[in-house]
Amino acid sequence: MMLHIIVNERAGNGRAKQVVASVIATLKSPYELHQTTGPCHATALIDKISQNEGDQLCIVIGGDGTIHEAIQGAVHHSNIIIGVMNGGSGNDFGRGFSAFKTAAEIEAFFSNPVITEEDTGVLFTDSQHIFMNNIGYGVDAKIVYEVNKTPLKNWLNRMNLGRLTYIIILIKEVMTFKPFDVVVEYETKRKIYKNVWITTISNQPFIGGGMKISPYSRTDDGRFELTIVENLSRLKLLFLFATIFKGKHVNFKKHVSQISAEAFTIHYSGPIQGHADGEDVGLSKEVITIKMQPKSFRLARNPLD
Ligand SMILES: Nc1ncnc2c1ncn2[C@@H]1O[C@H](COP(=O)(O)OP(=O)(O)OP(=O)(O)O)[C@@H](O)[C@H]1O
């Protein structure tokens, strides 16, 4: 098995750069180092690496954006095995799937390889988007959109206060966002929800840097969980957000519904901001569809996790 290290040195405001430096200083196994230079480069690197014969272990060091791009490539190549080291500020992939923390853990993987086949999803709007963590339309997506745009993020990241960016923008958006209506179709069912704030489809539990929005999601069960938050005041929504960090929001059954299925079609009453794995996918069309791609990439798990 050949070892490749793919790093986005810009990720996490330099955190990935520090991680890669400490890994290569202590790694004993031979490796090839690849540095991403901009958007979509991680996908192109995976495509190129896949042309080598046999299994290729690609340890991706970056944030969820870089990992998302690497997995876009990995789903097309069965000889690619993705491993991850957290180098961003949110790091939800590492929380929900698995992550290596040290070179010693990578060496431990070589003596005892734990490789699993993991699910991804595809969002169909006017174009297609593959996602591994979650996609969502609603106030949560508007928060992600605003967080990615704000200069506050880099400034607070530099002081290791990345999570504070989410909290400040979350409060602002909860106070100004206009709720919407949806019709959800799954299996043979059709349900109507009014006054909706959040529609998030999850493949793993975490979103927004550690908020446990979908506590029962599993990355290899061939199903998604749709979380709908509806019909509550702005103040209650703010309170509910505070409970999402620990996954306790699911106890508010009057306002929070969770549905498990392999595919969903959702009709929106108006254009609502969306994201896939924290990256902007624009405003919702009238109808969107989400489909499961079961066991679509191979993951190297940290055997010491
Ligand atoms: N060398 C580079 N310079 C600038 N951007 C890059 C480079 N390499 C990759 N990128 C782009 O940076 C985007 C963001 O990267 P990533 O999500 O890994 O880091 P981050 O935004 O700092 O992390 P987080 O989302 O956890 O805050 C990626 O989607 C990728 O398109």
The ligand as a Gaussian input file, in Angstrom:
#p B3LYP/6-31G(d) Opt

LIG

0 1
 N       -3.464000      26.255000      -1.263000
 C       -4.725000      26.681000      -1.149000
 N       -4.983000      28.000000      -1.029000
 C       -6.234000      28.463000      -0.881000
 N       -7.332000      27.659000      -0.860000
 C       -7.134000      26.343000      -0.969000
 C       -5.824000      25.781000      -1.112000
 N       -5.961000      24.436000      -1.182000
 C       -7.279000      24.158000      -1.106000
 N       -7.992000      25.300000      -0.985000
 C       -9.447000      25.483000      -0.844000
 O       -9.715000      25.860000       0.502000
 C      -11.038000      25.443000       0.817000
 C      -11.255000      25.419000       2.314000
 O      -10.415000      24.488000       2.881000
 P      -10.732000      23.731000       4.234000
 O      -12.191000      23.608000       4.483000
 O       -9.934000      22.483000       4.202000
 O      -10.077000      24.685000       5.313000
 P      -10.774000      25.716000       6.295000
 O      -11.860000      26.456000       5.563000
 O       -9.687000      26.522000       6.903000
 O      -11.360000      24.736000       7.369000
 P      -12.702000      24.908000       8.174000
 O      -13.801000      24.795000       7.134000
 O      -12.697000      23.766000       9.128000
 O      -12.621000      26.249000       8.812000
 C      -11.152000      24.087000       0.145000
 O      -12.481000      23.814000      -0.186000
 C      -10.259000      24.238000      -1.095000
 O      -11.045000      24.462000      -2.246000

